């Protein structure tokens, strides 16, 4: 049980710290975020609360054996690792708010060769893992689907800004690279 709650705490703190310290600066070209960051955080908070409540209230287990809930914990860690590896690769150009930094370049190598938003892929994997760790189909749906759609909204905003900044270079990149899942979507 400690490993489950410890994982939740590590994951949550990593996101809060990332949100606190990796923001656009005054010299960055601020883009029209359309409050998508706030929308994501509100969606996450409501989805977590609803998923935990539903998982405790309704019995629709994913696994017959509760030990398999640890699969969810493993998926959370895989998501965290992927997210932070993608952030590290993007380096100084990564921010939690939609912005274009001075001398911004379009990353098309590493993870970004296969998906346009590997950081979101990692984050979504973590939410999928959280849903699996709740061992409840309703909880899984309540945690994953609203957050997935809020991320889609955010990606639409980001891609609009990137098209404005990079023009045909970005639209060409979009044609050859999937959004979240290599070779699929």
N, C-alpha and C positions, 0 to 999 in steps of 0.2 A: 504494500500500500504506500510506503514511503517513496518508493521509486516513482510511482504514478504522480503523487502530489509534488514531489521534488521536480519532476519533469515539467509539470504545469507551471511551477514557479520560475524555473530557469527560462522557459520559453516566454512567459509573460514579461519577465524582467528584461529579457533581451530585446523584445519589441518596444517596450516603454523607453529603454535607454537609447535605442536606435532612433526612435521618434524624437527624443529630446535633443540628441547631439548631432544628427545628420540632417540639418535643415539648410535651405537656401540662405545665402548671405546677402548682404546689402548690394554687393556688386554684381549679383546674378540677375539675369533677365527673368523677371517674374512672369509666369504664365497664368493663364486663366484656369485656376484649379477648380472652379465651380463648386467649392466646398466638398469636393470628393473625399478628401482626407477625413473630414469630420463625419461624412456619411459612412465611410468605412468603419471608423471607430464606434459609432453608434450602432451600426449593424452588427459588429463583432460583439459588443456588450449585450445587446438584446438576444442575439443568436445563442451565445454561451448560456445565458440565464434560461432561455426557453429549452435548450437542449438538455441541460442538467435537470430541470424540472420534469420534462417529459420522460427522461430516462428513469427517473425515480418513481414516476407516477404510472407509467404504462410498461408492461412487460412484453417487449418484442426483441428478444436477444438476437444478436448477430451470431454469437457462438454459444454452444451448449456448455462449454467449459470456460469458466471465468479466467483461467490462466492465459487464454488466447487474447485477452485484453492487452497483454504486453506487446502484442503485434502493433497495436495502436501507438504505444510509447515509442517503439522502434521507428514507426513511420513519422512521428513527430520529430525525432532526432534527425532522420534523413532529410526532412523538410528544412529544419534549422540549418543543417550543414549546407544544403544546396543554396538556400537563401543567402547565407553569409558568404559563401564562395562566389556567388554571382555579384554580390555587393562589393566584395574585395576586388573582383575582376574589373568592375566598372570604376572603381577607385573614386577619385575626386569628383566624378560626374554624377555619382549617386546622391540623391536627396530624397527625403520622404515626401516632400511637396513637389508639385510639378514645376520644373524650372529648367532653364538652359543656362549652363555655366559659361563663363568666359573661356574661349578656345575649345568649346565642347566638340568632341568628335563622336561620330556614330560607331559604336562598338559592334563589330560583326565577326568576332573570333571567339574561341573558347565556347562557353555555354551559349553565347549570343549568335553563334553560327547555326545552332539548332533551333532555338526559340528566341522570340523577341523579348520575352518577359520572364527570364529564368528566376528572378527574385520572387515574382508572384507565383510561379510554379512551386517553388520551395515553400512559400507561405501557405498555399492551398494544400500542399501535401501535409503540412503540420495540422491544419484544420481537419483534414480527412483523418489523420491519425488520432486527433482528439475525439472525433466522432466514433471511431472504431474502439477507442479505449473506454468509451461510455457503454459499449456493448448493447446498443439499442438502435434499431433501424430508424425509429422516429427521431431520436437524438441526433443520429448521423445526418439525416436529411435537414433537420432544423439548424445544425451548425454549418453544414457545407453549402447548401444551396443559396441562402441569402448572401453569404460572404462571397461565393463565386460570382453572383450577379453584381454585387457592389464592385468587385475587382474588374469585371467586364466594363462597367461604366468608367472606372478609373483608366483602364487601358485605352478606351476610346478617346478620352480627354488627352492622355499622354501622346497617343499616336497622331492626333490632330496637331499638337504642338510640334512634334518631331517632323511631320510633313511640312509644316510652315518653315521650320528651321533648315531642314536638309533637302526639301523638294523631291526631285526624282530619285536621288540617292536613297531616300527612305522608302519611297513607293516601290522601287526595284527590290530593296531588301525585304519588304513585306511580301512580295510575290514569291520569293524563294525560301522564306523562313516562316515556320508556323508560330502561332502566338504563344502557346503554353506547353503543348505536348509534341515532342519531335515527330515529324512525319504524319501527325494526326490532326491536331488543331492548334 
